[in-house]
Structures are given as structure tokens and as C-alpha cells.
Amino acid sequence: MSLPQQDAKFVQNVELAVRFGRVLIATEVDYIEPVLVNLLRRDFQMQGARLSVLVGDKMLDVADSFRLFFWPSFVPSLPLRLRLQ
């Protein structure tokens, strides 16, 4: 799933991706949302046999297949060398 970071339901979609093991591509990223810090630092906790992480104010189980990718808001379409020729 691809979703702009400025989307009103961005945090809700991150929570669902973490719990259900989805791949989430955060687009138009200008800065890191504070709710993502624990995920990026991999501050996971073992609760019994489950791996959990605090996202915002919710403790979520982390699915093994969860992946998070960032796509910045500015990406040059062509390498500089090609644009100058």
C-alpha cells in the first residue's frame, strides 16, 4: 500500500500494516512523524512469544512480514549528469 505521509489516516494505516504484516510505502516524506520513532529504532518488546512495539499510544503486535519504506517528496527524475548533456 502506498500512502502520503500527510494523509489524515496515515497513523491508522501504519498501525494496520504493523499488525497484519503489510508493506507500507510512505510517500511525500519531508520529516519523520514522532509516532514512527519506535518503529525506526526497532524498540520492540517481547510479550510472551509475541513481538510488540509502541506506536503512538498503542502497543501493537508486530507481524513478521511488516515492512515500511519511505519515498521522499523530492526525487530527481534523472541523474544530474544526464540532465546536463
C-alpha positions as CSV (number, residue, x, y, z in Angstrom):
1,M,0.0,0.0,0.0
2,S,1.3,3.5,-0.9
3,L,0.1,6.4,1.2
4,P,1.3,10.1,1.5
5,Q,2.6,10.9,5.0
6,Q,0.3,13.9,5.1
7,D,-2.8,11.7,4.8
8,A,-5.3,12.1,7.6
9,K,-5.4,8.3,8.2
10,F,-1.6,7.8,7.9
11,V,-1.1,6.7,11.5
12,Q,-4.1,4.3,11.4
13,N,-2.7,2.7,8.2
14,V,0.7,2.3,9.9
15,E,-1.0,0.5,12.8
16,L,-2.8,-1.8,10.5
17,A,0.3,-2.5,8.4
18,V,2.2,-3.4,11.6
19,R,-0.5,-5.7,13.0
20,F,-1.3,-7.5,9.7
21,G,2.1,-7.7,8.1
22,R,1.6,-5.4,5.2
23,V,4.1,-3.5,3.2
24,L,3.6,0.3,3.5
25,I,5.3,2.9,1.3
26,A,5.1,6.3,2.9
27,T,5.3,8.9,0.1
28,E,6.0,12.6,0.1
29,V,8.1,12.3,3.3
30,D,9.6,15.6,4.4
31,Y,10.2,14.7,8.0
32,I,9.8,11.7,10.3
33,E,6.5,11.6,12.3
34,P,7.1,11.2,16.0
35,V,4.8,8.1,16.2
36,L,7.3,6.3,13.9
37,V,10.4,6.7,16.0
38,N,9.9,3.5,18.0
39,L,9.5,1.5,14.7
40,L,12.6,3.1,13.2
41,R,14.7,2.5,16.3
42,R,13.3,-1.1,16.4
43,D,12.3,-0.6,20.1
44,F,10.5,-3.9,20.1
45,Q,9.4,-5.7,23.3
46,M,8.7,-9.4,23.8
47,Q,5.3,-10.0,25.4
48,G,5.3,-13.8,25.9
49,A,6.0,-15.2,22.4
50,R,4.9,-12.0,20.6
51,L,7.0,-9.1,19.4
52,S,5.3,-5.7,20.2
53,V,6.1,-2.1,19.6
54,L,4.6,1.2,20.9
55,V,3.1,3.2,18.0
56,G,1.7,6.5,19.3
57,D,-0.1,5.5,22.5
58,K,-0.9,1.9,21.3
59,M,1.1,-1.2,21.9
60,L,0.9,-3.3,18.8
61,D,1.9,-6.9,17.9
62,V,4.4,-6.8,15.0
63,A,3.8,-9.2,12.2
64,D,7.0,-10.8,10.7
65,S,6.1,-9.7,7.2
66,F,5.6,-5.9,8.1
67,R,7.8,-3.6,6.0
68,L,8.0,0.2,5.9
69,F,9.6,2.2,3.1
70,F,10.0,6.0,2.7
71,W,9.8,7.8,-0.5
72,P,10.9,11.5,-0.2
73,S,8.9,14.3,-1.6
74,F,11.8,15.4,-3.9
75,V,13.4,12.8,-6.1
76,P,15.2,13.9,-9.2
77,S,13.8,12.2,-12.2
78,L,17.2,11.9,-14.0
79,P,20.7,11.8,-12.7
80,L,22.4,15.2,-12.8
81,R,24.9,14.0,-15.4
82,L,22.2,13.0,-17.9
83,R,20.3,16.3,-17.4
84,L,23.3,18.4,-18.3
85,Q,24.0,16.8,-21.6
